[in-house]
Amino acid sequence: MHLLRRWHALWNPDMYHGWGRQRRYFEGWYFKLVSADEQVALAVIPGISMAENGDKHAFIQVMDGKTCTATYHRFVAETFRPDPRKFEFRLGANFFSKEKLLLDLPGLSGEIRFKNPTPWPKMLGAPGIMGWYSFVPFMECFHGIVSMQHDLIGTLSLNGKTLDFTGGKGYSEKDWGRSFPRAYVWMQSNHFNSGNQASLMASVAHIPWLGSYFIGFISGLWLDGRLFRFATYTGAKQRLELTGDSVSLIFKNPKSELRILAKQAPGTALQSPISGEMTGKINESLQATIQAELLENGWRIFEGSAQTAGLEVAGDVKILL
């Protein structure tokens, strides 16, 4: 039964993958919520943690990107109840799916619905953003996109204050496996000033591989209904530069080129997985800025600046250069 459920989840990256897992395993989802005026930016991160010694717990981590604070709500593992047929799970009195989230936490409650989701398109042999690497069983960390961009409807109550997200934008993704990479850069925004319907996600990471390692990368720019993807498995090329608080990335395919310049900003310490246990620490900002430029056949077809961007520069990033 567990193998059948894992096989079903393999073709649906947003679903729960940890059927039958007991130790050295984590799985977490990331819901970014930004109000219409961009004055409120939250990240809600529910998941499950299984340590090497078999200790388990579920959690919901909440980051306030404007005040640079975070809370970690711990649950008994048995309160995490995923649906084996679709992306949907309950965690205590909280509920998460591709259509909505419902929160009932100390100091934070309410319901946010998601409208017009933009999932990462599936292709033959590539069920998600990781391409054929999705089928490699010994990967340290797997990544999935739930929705590159969607509209938000609803309100949350945060410490007695009503936060209205109606008309705002959301983004959702997930990770599962043993540990976050030893070093990585990750960034995301769907708040570009260009007037286009644009959403960007980009990541470069240290990937253990058969006793060695390689520097892998995945990036997607969703632009007015088209997805421009750049990844290790597509044969694309990448160049990363880190200078002070700046992150420069260039991705190249034979016919397209994506140029990114991100600026770091004050962030928040979050807990992250090491061998399944949430004992690591990373720093994420939701106040970063991103400038992006896309060329196709040598012609610039997109240029924009984004605020309220998510940015993480984690670990020994020198090995990524």
C-alpha positions as CSV (number, residue, x, y, z in Angstrom):
1,M,0.0,0.0,0.0
2,H,2.8,2.4,0.9
3,L,4.6,1.8,-2.4
4,L,1.4,2.4,-4.4
5,R,0.8,5.7,-2.6
6,R,4.4,6.8,-3.1
7,W,4.1,6.0,-6.8
8,H,0.9,8.0,-7.1
9,A,2.7,10.9,-5.3
10,L,5.7,10.7,-7.6
11,W,3.5,11.9,-10.5
12,N,1.9,14.5,-8.2
13,P,4.7,16.4,-6.5
14,D,2.4,18.5,-4.4
15,M,1.0,15.4,-2.6
16,Y,2.5,13.8,0.5
17,H,5.4,11.4,-0.3
18,G,6.4,10.0,3.1
19,W,4.1,7.0,3.2
20,G,5.8,4.3,5.4
21,R,8.8,6.5,6.4
22,Q,9.8,6.3,10.0
23,R,13.2,8.1,10.4
24,R,15.6,10.5,8.7
25,Y,12.8,12.1,6.7
26,F,11.1,15.5,6.4
27,E,8.4,16.9,4.2
28,G,7.2,20.5,4.3
29,W,5.1,22.9,2.2
30,Y,5.7,26.6,1.8
31,F,2.7,29.0,1.4
32,K,3.7,32.6,0.7
33,L,0.9,35.2,1.3
34,V,1.2,38.8,0.3
35,S,-1.5,41.4,0.6
36,A,-2.6,43.6,-2.3
37,D,-0.7,46.6,-1.0
38,E,2.4,44.5,-0.2
39,Q,2.3,45.8,3.4
40,V,1.8,42.3,4.8
41,A,3.9,39.3,3.8
42,L,3.6,35.9,5.6
43,A,5.1,32.5,4.9
44,V,3.2,29.6,6.4
45,I,5.3,26.3,6.5
46,P,3.5,23.1,7.7
47,G,5.3,19.8,7.7
48,I,6.4,16.6,9.3
49,S,9.8,15.7,10.9
50,M,11.2,12.3,11.6
51,A,14.6,12.2,13.3
52,E,17.3,9.5,13.0
53,N,16.3,8.0,16.3
54,G,12.7,7.7,15.3
55,D,11.3,10.7,17.2
56,K,8.6,12.4,15.1
57,H,6.6,15.6,15.3
58,A,4.6,17.7,13.0
59,F,4.9,21.5,12.8
60,I,3.6,24.8,11.4
61,Q,6.3,27.5,11.1
62,V,5.0,31.0,10.5
63,M,7.2,33.9,9.3
64,D,6.2,37.5,9.3
65,G,8.3,39.0,6.5
66,K,7.8,42.6,7.6
67,T,8.5,42.4,11.3
68,C,11.2,39.7,10.7
69,T,9.8,37.4,13.3
70,A,8.9,33.7,13.3
71,T,7.0,31.2,15.4
72,Y,7.3,27.4,15.5
73,H,4.2,25.5,16.5
74,R,4.9,21.8,17.4
75,F,2.3,19.1,17.1
76,V,2.1,15.4,17.9
77,A,3.0,13.5,14.7
78,E,-0.3,11.6,14.6
79,T,-2.2,14.9,14.2
80,F,-0.7,15.1,10.6
81,R,-3.3,13.4,8.4
82,P,-2.5,13.5,4.6
83,D,-5.0,12.4,2.0
84,P,-3.5,9.5,-0.1
85,R,-5.5,10.5,-3.3
86,K,-4.9,14.3,-3.6
87,F,-2.9,17.2,-2.2
88,E,-4.8,17.8,1.0
89,F,-3.9,17.3,4.6
90,R,-4.9,18.3,8.1
91,L,-2.6,19.2,11.0
92,G,-4.7,19.3,14.1
93,A,-7.4,21.9,13.5
94,N,-5.5,23.3,10.6
95,F,-6.1,22.4,6.9
96,F,-4.1,22.8,3.7
97,S,-4.8,22.1,0.1
98,K,-4.3,23.6,-3.4
99,E,-7.6,25.5,-3.0
100,K,-7.1,27.0,0.5
101,L,-5.5,27.0,3.9
102,L,-7.3,27.2,7.2
103,L,-5.3,28.2,10.3
104,D,-6.2,27.8,14.0
105,L,-3.0,28.6,15.8
106,P,-2.2,30.6,19.0
107,G,-2.4,34.2,17.8
108,L,-3.1,33.3,14.2
109,S,-6.4,32.1,12.7
110,G,-8.5,32.4,9.6
111,E,-9.0,31.1,6.1
112,I,-7.4,32.1,2.8
113,R,-8.7,30.7,-0.5
114,F,-6.5,30.4,-3.6
115,K,-7.9,31.3,-7.0
116,N,-6.5,30.8,-10.5
117,P,-3.5,28.6,-9.5
118,T,-0.5,28.2,-11.8
119,P,1.0,24.7,-11.4
120,W,4.3,23.7,-12.9
121,P,3.3,21.9,-16.1
122,K,4.0,18.2,-16.3
123,M,5.9,16.6,-19.2
124,L,6.6,13.1,-20.3
125,G,9.3,11.8,-18.0
126,A,9.2,15.0,-15.9
127,P,6.4,15.1,-13.4
128,G,7.6,18.3,-11.8
129,I,10.3,21.0,-11.6
130,M,13.0,18.4,-11.0
131,G,12.6,16.7,-14.3
132,W,14.0,13.1,-14.5
133,Y,15.8,13.7,-11.1
134,S,12.3,13.1,-9.6
135,F,12.9,9.4,-10.2
136,V,16.3,9.2,-8.5
137,P,15.5,7.5,-5.1
138,F,18.7,8.6,-3.2
139,M,18.4,12.4,-3.7
140,E,19.1,14.3,-0.5
141,C,16.3,16.8,-1.1
142,F,13.4,16.9,-3.6
143,H,11.6,20.1,-4.6
144,G,8.2,20.7,-6.1
145,I,6.1,23.7,-7.2
146,V,2.5,23.7,-6.1
147,S,1.6,27.0,-7.8
148,M,3.8,29.7,-9.3
149,Q,1.2,32.3,-8.8
150,H,-2.4,32.6,-7.6
151,D,-4.9,35.1,-6.3
152,L,-5.8,35.3,-2.6
153,I,-9.2,35.8,-1.0
154,G,-9.8,36.0,2.7
155,T,-8.5,37.3,6.0
156,L,-6.4,36.2,8.9
157,S,-6.4,37.4,12.5
158,L,-2.8,37.9,13.8
159,N,-2.6,38.7,17.5
160,G,-6.0,40.4,17.3
161,K,-5.3,42.4,14.2
162,T,-7.2,41.6,11.0
163,L,-5.1,41.1,7.9
164,D,-6.9,41.3,4.6
165,F,-5.3,39.3,1.8
166,T,-8.2,39.7,-0.7
167,G,-6.7,40.9,-4.0
168,G,-3.2,39.8,-3.0
169,K,-0.9,37.2,-4.5
170,G,0.3,33.8,-3.3
171,Y,3.0,31.3,-4.2
172,S,3.4,27.7,-2.9
173,E,6.1,25.1,-3.2
174,K,7.4,22.1,-1.1
175,D,10.5,20.1,-0.2
176,W,10.9,16.5,1.0
177,G,13.8,14.1,1.7
178,R,16.5,13.9,4.4
179,S,18.1,17.4,4.6
180,F,18.3,20.7,3.0
181,P,21.4,21.1,0.8
182,R,24.8,21.9,2.4
183,A,24.8,25.2,0.5
184,Y,22.2,26.8,-1.7
185,V,20.7,30.1,-3.0
186,W,16.9,30.3,-3.5
187,M,14.8,33.3,-4.6
188,Q,11.2,33.9,-5.6
189,S,8.8,36.7,-6.4
190,N,5.6,37.3,-8.3
191,H,5.5,41.1,-7.6
192,F,7.1,42.5,-10.7
193,N,6.4,46.1,-11.7
194,S,6.4,45.4,-15.5
195,G,2.7,45.0,-15.8
196,N,3.2,41.4,-17.0
197,Q,1.8,38.3,-15.3
198,A,5.2,37.2,-14.1
199,S,6.4,34.9,-11.4
200,L,10.0,33.8,-10.9
201,M,11.7,31.0,-8.9
202,A,15.4,30.3,-9.1
203,S,17.7,28.0,-7.0
204,V,21.3,26.8,-7.2
205,A,22.4,24.1,-4.8
206,H,25.1,21.6,-3.8
207,I,23.8,18.1,-4.7
208,P,25.4,15.0,-3.3
209,W,25.8,12.4,-6.0
210,L,27.3,8.8,-5.8
211,G,30.1,9.7,-3.4
212,S,30.7,13.1,-5.0
213,Y,28.6,16.1,-5.8
214,F,27.6,18.5,-8.5
215,I,26.1,22.1,-8.5
216,G,22.5,21.7,-9.7
217,F,20.0,24.4,-10.5
218,I,16.4,24.9,-11.4
219,S,14.6,28.1,-12.4
220,G,11.4,29.0,-14.0
221,L,9.9,32.4,-15.2
222,W,6.2,32.2,-15.7
223,L,5.5,35.1,-18.1
224,D,2.0,35.8,-19.5
225,G,1.0,32.2,-19.8
226,R,4.4,30.8,-20.9
227,L,7.0,29.0,-18.8
228,F,10.7,29.6,-19.5
229,R,12.6,26.9,-17.7
230,F,16.3,26.6,-17.0
231,A,17.6,23.5,-15.3
232,T,20.5,21.1,-15.0
233,Y,18.5,18.4,-16.8
234,T,17.6,20.7,-19.7
235,G,21.3,21.2,-20.5
236,A,21.1,24.9,-19.6
237,K,24.2,26.8,-18.3
238,Q,24.3,29.0,-15.2
239,R,26.7,31.5,-13.6
240,L,26.4,32.6,-10.0
241,E,28.2,35.6,-8.4
242,L,27.9,36.8,-4.8
243,T,29.2,40.3,-4.0
244,G,28.4,41.9,-0.7
245,D,24.6,41.8,-0.4
246,S,24.1,41.1,-4.1
247,V,23.3,37.8,-5.8
248,S,23.8,37.7,-9.6
249,L,22.5,34.8,-11.6
250,I,22.6,34.1,-15.4
251,F,20.8,31.1,-16.9
252,K,21.3,30.2,-20.6
253,N,19.5,27.9,-23.0
254,P,20.2,27.8,-26.7
255,K,17.4,30.3,-27.5
256,S,16.8,32.1,-24.2
257,E,18.7,33.8,-21.4
258,L,17.6,34.9,-18.0
259,R,19.5,37.5,-16.1
260,I,18.8,38.1,-12.4
261,L,20.2,40.5,-9.8
262,A,18.8,40.1,-6.3
263,K,19.6,42.3,-3.2
264,Q,19.5,40.8,0.3
265,A,17.5,42.5,3.0
266,P,16.7,41.9,6.7
267,G,15.5,38.4,7.3
268,T,14.2,35.9,9.8
269,A,15.8,32.8,11.3
270,L,13.8,29.6,10.4
271,Q,14.3,26.0,11.5
272,S,15.4,23.6,8.7
273,P,15.9,19.8,8.4
274,I,19.1,17.9,9.1
275,S,18.7,14.1,8.7
276,G,14.9,14.6,9.0
277,E,15.2,16.6,12.3
278,M,14.3,20.3,12.4
279,T,17.6,21.3,14.1
280,G,19.1,23.4,11.3
281,K,18.9,27.2,11.0
282,I,18.5,29.3,7.8
283,N,17.8,32.9,7.3
284,E,15.1,34.0,4.9
285,S,14.0,37.5,3.8
286,L,10.7,38.5,2.3
287,Q,11.9,42.0,1.8
288,A,14.5,41.3,-0.9
289,T,14.4,42.9,-4.3
290,I,14.9,41.2,-7.7
291,Q,15.7,42.7,-11.1
292,A,15.1,40.3,-13.9
293,E,15.6,40.4,-17.7
294,L,14.6,37.7,-20.2
295,L,16.0,37.5,-23.7
296,E,14.7,35.2,-26.5
297,N,16.6,34.8,-29.7
298,G,18.6,37.8,-28.6
299,W,15.6,40.1,-28.1
300,R,14.6,41.4,-24.7
301,I,11.0,40.2,-24.1
302,F,10.8,41.0,-20.4
303,E,12.4,43.4,-17.9
304,G,11.1,44.1,-14.4
305,S,11.9,44.8,-10.8
306,A,10.2,43.0,-7.9
307,Q,9.7,43.8,-4.3
308,T,8.6,41.5,-1.5
309,A,10.9,38.9,-2.8
310,G,11.9,35.7,-0.9
311,L,15.6,35.2,-0.7
312,E,17.8,32.6,1.0
313,V,21.6,32.4,0.8
314,A,22.4,29.4,3.0
315,G,25.4,27.4,4.0
316,D,29.0,27.4,2.6
317,V,27.9,29.2,-0.6
318,K,31.5,29.5,-1.8
319,I,31.3,25.9,-3.1
320,L,28.5,27.0,-5.4
321,L,30.7,29.5,-7.3
